[in-house]
């Protein structure tokens, strides 16, 4: 079993913000796979189950806030007796230009409090898909406000245009051929 774990904030008011790109990616993937999310209180998450190339997959959107997502990940890891290497974490990254995807295994949190929470609960061996959100607007905006701002139509379109590449990366994670690289 593999876990595709998107980071975001659970409230509707955050649905279209940069910090919710992980949730946006999972919503698109769930639609592609024909599955829907159901609330699972014991995991502090909305979960959808699917199969990709014969591998059982859990799509996970934590219902904790962004900075506490490690609690949800730990509950899933313990219940299913998984290892942190079975997790692909999808999150926004304001250090990468919008339209850039970067994959890696492990690493520091880079100032991302969601990753800090995951590293504290799972260790640093998780696979990560970082979705760039940096724009020139960020230079004049406080970082906390920037990540909680709603994506404009151009940014949303850029993220939508990445979905085919994102799906390919997810497929590589599932089949074991995931590698650290940058996609532009």
C-alpha positions, -999 to 999 in steps of 0.1 A, spaced: 0 0 0 11 35 -8 -1 68 7 -5 100 -14 -6 127 13 -16 162 3 -10 191 27 -36 219 31 -59 235 55 -94 219 60 -116 250 61 -135 261 29 -120 296 31 -86 281 24 -97 259 -5 -82 280 -33 -51 292 -15 -15 285 -23 -12 264 9 -39 241 -3 -22 230 -35 -17 195 -20 -55 192 -16 -61 205 -51 -38 179 -66 -55 151 -46 -90 164 -57 -79 161 -93 -64 127 -88 -95 114 -70 -116 126 -99 -93 109 -125 -95 77 -105 -133 79 -100 -131 79 -62 -144 102 -35 -132 113 -1 -148 102 32 -141 116 66 -121 92 89 -119 107 124 -94 81 137 -69 94 110 -79 130 114 -83 130 76 -105 127 45 -95 95 28 -102 80 -6 -91 45 -16 -80 37 -51 -58 13 -71 -30 24 -95 -14 -4 -115 -26 -30 -91 -12 -12 -60 -37 -1 -33 -34 37 -27 -48 59 0 -53 95 -9 -52 115 23 -62 151 30 -56 158 67 -83 176 86 -58 191 110 -44 224 102 -13 226 79 12 229 108 -2 197 125 -4 173 96 21 149 111 -5 137 136 -26 124 108 3 108 89 15 91 121 -20 76 128 -21 62 93 14 48 94 8 31 127 -26 17 118 -15 2 85 20 -7 97 36 13 69 70 28 67 76 65 60 90 55 25 54 45 16 43 81 18 44 107 -10 38 141 4 25 168 -19 29 204 -8 33 240 -19 68 255 -19 72 292 -20 110 288 -27 102 274 -62 88 295 -90 52 288 -99 51 261 -126 80 242 -112 78 208 -96 106 193 -76 108 158 -62 130 145 -35 133 119 -8 137 133 27 154 165 36 149 195 59 117 213 63 130 244 45 109 266 68 76 248 59 58 240 91 37 212 76 69 194 66 84 202 100 54 184 116 57 154 92 95 151 98 88 151 136 62 124 133 76 103 104 112 111 102 128 125 70 126 95 47 93 105 30 91 111 -8 81 147 -15 65 165 -45 71 202 -41 48 224 -62 63 259 -67 42 289 -58 68 317 -59 58 348 -79 70 384 -80 40 393 -58 57 373 -30 85 399 -27 62 426 -14 40 403 7 45 387 41 52 350 36 24 339 59 -1 361 41 12 350 7 6 313 12 -29 320 25 -38 342 -4 -61 328 -31 -45 318 -63 -53 342 -91 -67 328 -124 -32 327 -141 -17 308 -112 -46 284 -110 -42 278 -148 -5 271 -143 -12 246 -116 -39 229 -137 -14 227 -166 9 207 -143 -16 179 -136 -3 155 -163 32 158 -150 21 154 -114 2 123 -123 33 109 -140 53 116 -109 26 98 -87 27 68 -111 65 67 -107 62 68 -69 37 39 -70 58 17 -94 90 24 -74 108 45 -101 104 78 -82 136 99 -84 147 133 -71 145 158 -100 132 192 -111 104 197 -137 97 230 -153 
